[in-house]
Amino acid sequence: MTFSKLVRLSRKGQFVLPKDMRDELGVGEGDELIVMKEDNCIVLTTPARYARSTKGMMRGTWGRSKEEVESYLHGERDSWR
């Protein structure tokens, strides 16, 4: 569900996340949120939701098998010497 709320930014750059949004996200006092800038928008999410949404994004970057990844790592480590 997408909905908008108008909030006011304080002198210190703070704002209150409206209660219905906090309830929908399942966050409360002391919880951590991840703040991202996407284009000209600010996006708030929880660490767990961020982890789920980014899971597997780098799969295959350094190899498609354990052996390929280990070979890549050995090559990188050898280049440090």
Residue pairs with C-beta under 8 A, 6 or more apart in sequence:
1 24
5 18
5 21
7 15
7 16
7 17
7 18
8 15
9 15
17 27
17 44
22 28
25 44
25 45
25 46
26 46
27 33
27 46
31 46
32 46
32 47
33 44
33 45
33 46
33 47
34 44
34 45
34 46
34 47
34 50
35 42
35 43
35 44
36 42
36 43
36 44
36 45
37 43
45 53
62 68
62 69
62 72
62 73
63 69
63 70
63 71
63 72
